[in-house]
C-alpha cells in the first residue's frame, strides 16, 4: 500500500477560503480536492502490512502538544516561470512547529529503514500544474499576503493513497492525537 504521514486542514472557514481562491485565481492547473488539503510530513511510499505495523508502533509513540498555525500567502515550486505546484504558506511560528514535528517523525522512521526526506517546507498544495502555463507572477503577487485563517493542529495521520485516473483517493490508517 502507498502510505504517507500528514496533518490535515479541517477548519471549514479555511477550506472555504481555499476553495474560493482555487475558483477565482484563474490558473490552468488541477486544483487539489478540498477534502484532501494537507501537509505531507513524510512520504513512505509502497509498504506492506508488516512494515505498516512497524510504522504504526513508531507513530503511536510520537508526542506533541496541540498548537495553532496561521495560513497565509501563496507561492510556487520550483519557480514562477515554470510552476509545478501552487501552495499556501504558514506563519513563521506555525512553520517552526510543523518542521519540528516533521523532523521528529522523519528521524523516528529512519529506524525502520526509511530515508528522511529532504528539508521539510510547510506548505499546502492547492494546485498541480501538469502542462506548461504562462508566467503567473502577477497573479501570485496579488495573493502573496492573503490570509486564509487559523487552524489548530491536534492530530497527525498516517494515510493510504490509492492512485486512480481521477486522482489520488486517501483513507486514514492511523490517527495520533496531541497529548
N, C-alpha and C positions, 0 to 999 in steps of 0.2 A: 504494500500500500504506500501511496505517496503522502508524506507527512511533513507538517511544519508547526512551529511554535509561534503563537500570535497573541496580540492584545487587540480586542475588537472595540469598535466605537458603537455605543448603544444609545447615546443621548439623542432622543428624537429631534430636538431643535437643530443639533449639529447636522444630523443626516439630512434634514430638510434643506438646510443652507447649502450642503454639498450638492444635493440634487438640483437645486436652483442654479448653482454655479455650473454644473455639468450641462444644464439645458441652455443657459444664457451665453456661455463663453464662445460658442460658435467655432469649435475646432474639429477638423475632420479626423476624429480619433474614436476609439472604442471606450466608452465610459465603463468604469468598474461598477458592477451591480451594487446598489446602495446597501443591500444586506451582506455584502462581502467586504466592506471597508474595514481595514485592519492594519496594524503594524506587524510585519513579519520579523520576529525576534531571531529566529533561526530556521533555516530550511533544511530538513533532514533527508529529503529525497525518498527513494524507494526503500522501505524496510519491511521485514517480515514480522509475524506476530511475536516471535521470541524477542527480537530487538525492540519491538514496541513495548513489551512488558518491562524491559530494562529501562527504556526511556521513561515510562510511567513511574517506575520506582525512583528515578532521579528527580523527575519533575515534582513528585509529591513532597520532596524534601526542600524544595525552593521556598524560602521565607521572605516575604516583603510586606510592607505596610501600604495601605491604600494612599493615593495621592492624586492631586488634580493636575491636569495639563490644559493649556490654552492652545487651541488650534488656530493658527493664523498664517497668512501669507501663502503664496503658491510658488512653485519652481518647477524645473525640468531636469531630467537626466538624459543624456550626458551634457547637452548644451542647447541654447535657444535656436541655433542654426540647424540642428539635427535632433529634435526632441524624440525620445522613445517612450518616456514616461513623464506624465504631468502629475505633480503631487502637491499636497497641502502640508505645511510645516507646523512646527511646535515651538512654544516659547522656550527660552534658554533653560529655565529651572526644570520644566517638564522633560525637556530633551535629556538633560543630565540624568534624571531619574530613570528614564526609559533605557538610556545607554547602560546604566549601572545594572539593571535587570537583564538586559540582553547579554552583557558580559558575564554575569553570573550563570545564566542558562548555558551560554556557549562553553564556558570553562568546565562546568559540571558535565556536559555532554561529551567533552573530549575524552573523558574516562571510558566512554563506550566506543571510542574509535571514530567519532565524528570530528571533522576538522572544523575549528572555529571559523566562522565566516569573516570575511574582511570587515573592516571597521563599520559598525552599525551607524547609519544615519537615519534618525527617526523621521519618517515621512509616511503619509497615507497616499497610496497610488489611487488617483481618481480618473486617469485616462491612460490607455496604452496606445501608442502610435504605431500602426502596422506598416503604413506606407509613407513615403516622404511627403512632408507638408511644408507649406511656406513658413518663412521666419515668423515666429509668434511673439517676438519681443514686445511689441506694443500691447498685445492682449495681456501678456503676463505682467507688464508694468502696471496696467490698470488694476490688477488684482493682488499685487505684491504685499499690500498691507491689510487686506480684508480679514476680518475676524469671523471665525466660524463658531466659536463658543468654548465652553469649559467642560471637559469630560473627567469624571472621577475614574481612576484606574484601580480596580479592585480584583481583577481576575486575569489570569494567564490561561490560555487554552492550547491544548495540543489538538491539531485539526488534521483531518484527512482531506485530500484534494483528489477528485476524480476528474480527469480531463475528458471533455466531450466537444463535438463540433460547435455547440452553443456556448462554450467557455467552461471554466472550471466550476465544479459543484463542490461545496465544502460541507463537512459534517464534523461535529465535535466528538473527540475521542476522550478527552480529559479536561477538567476544569480545576485550576489551582486558585484558591481564594486567598486574598490578603489575610494576614494574621492579625 
